[in-house]
């Protein structure tokens, strides 16, 4: 639900959602586009919940997008400096929590395959 809610906030509120200016149409457009992708990613994750033991490929694909975003965020730390706490927490989710959930999903899939 986090990607869907934060993506919706990004679309509705624009860059001001993260403290950015709203008076830059190019920034607002790009921010809305990326927020829309985030919403779609959230729905992709939701589509894997029921029957997650059989939907490993879709789950890993969605998770890989999150990890790629985390790597990009980490690079931005080096280029632009350390952001506020919510963004640092996002990095932890993207590069630690999501990979751990992928490992959990694989474990669930193995257990279910062994029971079949």
C-alpha positions in Angstrom: 0.0 0.0 0.0 2.9 2.4 0.6 3.7 2.8 -3.2 0.0 3.4 -4.0 -0.5 5.9 -1.3 2.7 7.8 -1.7 2.4 7.7 -5.5 -1.2 9.1 -5.2 0.1 11.9 -2.9 2.8 12.7 -5.4 0.3 12.9 -8.2 -2.2 15.0 -6.2 0.2 17.2 -4.3 3.2 17.3 -6.7 6.8 18.1 -5.7 5.6 20.0 -2.6 4.9 16.5 -1.2 8.7 16.2 -0.6 9.3 19.9 0.0 10.0 20.9 -3.7 8.6 23.8 -5.6 5.3 23.6 -7.4 6.1 26.5 -9.8 8.3 24.4 -12.1 6.1 22.7 -14.8 8.9 20.4 -15.9 9.6 19.2 -12.4 5.9 18.8 -11.7 5.4 16.8 -14.9 8.3 14.5 -14.2 7.3 14.1 -10.5 3.7 13.2 -11.6 5.0 10.7 -14.1 7.3 9.0 -11.6 4.5 9.0 -9.0 2.2 7.3 -11.5 4.8 4.6 -12.1 5.0 4.2 -8.3 1.2 3.6 -8.2 1.5 1.0 -10.9 4.3 -0.7 -9.0 2.1 -0.8 -5.9 -0.7 -2.5 -7.9 1.8 -5.0 -9.3 2.8 -5.9 -5.7 -0.8 -6.2 -4.7 -1.4 -8.6 -7.7 1.2 -10.9 -6.2 -0.2 -11.1 -2.7 -2.8 -13.8 -3.3 -0.9 -16.9 -4.4 2.5 -15.3 -3.7 4.1 -18.8 -3.6 3.3 -19.1 -7.3 4.0 -15.5 -8.4 7.7 -15.3 -7.6 8.7 -14.0 -11.0 6.3 -11.0 -10.9 7.2 -10.3 -7.3 10.9 -10.4 -8.0 10.4 -8.1 -11.0 8.6 -5.6 -8.9 11.1 -5.9 -6.2 14.0 -5.4 -8.6 12.5 -2.1 -9.7 12.4 -1.0 -6.0 16.1 -2.0 -5.6 17.1 -0.1 -8.7 15.3 2.9 -7.4 17.2 2.5 -4.1 20.5 2.3 -5.9 19.6 5.5 -7.8 18.7 7.2 -4.5 22.0 6.1 -3.0 23.8 7.7 -5.9 21.9 10.9 -5.4 23.1 10.9 -1.8 26.6 11.2 -3.2 25.7 13.8 -5.9 23.3 16.1 -3.9 23.9 15.3 -0.3 22.0 13.5 2.5 18.3 14.1 2.3 15.7 14.2 5.1 14.8 11.3 7.3 11.9 10.0 5.3 14.2 9.6 2.2 16.8 7.9 4.3 14.2 5.5 5.7 13.1 4.9 2.1 16.6 3.8 1.2 16.6 1.3 4.0 13.3 -0.1 2.8 14.5 -0.2 -0.8 17.9 -1.8 -0.2 17.3 -3.9 2.9 13.7 -4.6 3.6 12.6 -5.4 0.1 15.5 -7.8 -0.6 14.6 -9.5 2.7 11.0 -9.9 1.6 12.2 -11.4 -1.7 14.1 -14.0 0.3 11.0 -14.6 2.4 8.9 -15.1 -0.7 11.4 -17.6 -2.1 11.2 -19.5 1.2 7.4 -19.6 1.1 7.6 -20.8 -2.6 10.0 -23.6 -1.7 7.9 -24.7 1.3 4.7 -24.8 -0.8 6.5 -26.7 -3.6 7.6 -29.3 -1.1 4.1 -29.8 0.2 2.6 -30.3 -3.3 
